[in-house]
């Protein structure tokens, strides 16, 4: 089994760990709506690369829901 010959200094340990940090997701701005979304994913409004590829249903308000129920 491999055993180190001498102790690593805090400086060398920090240099080794320098690339272990977390990075945020890559974000893009939608051309048509200006919405920010993850790269290579459809935006919340259904747009991808300037075209609408998914039809998004309109949101239902609580008032409309109460009127529909009675």
Order of alpha helices (4+ residues) and beta strands (2+ residues): alpha-beta-beta-beta-beta-alpha
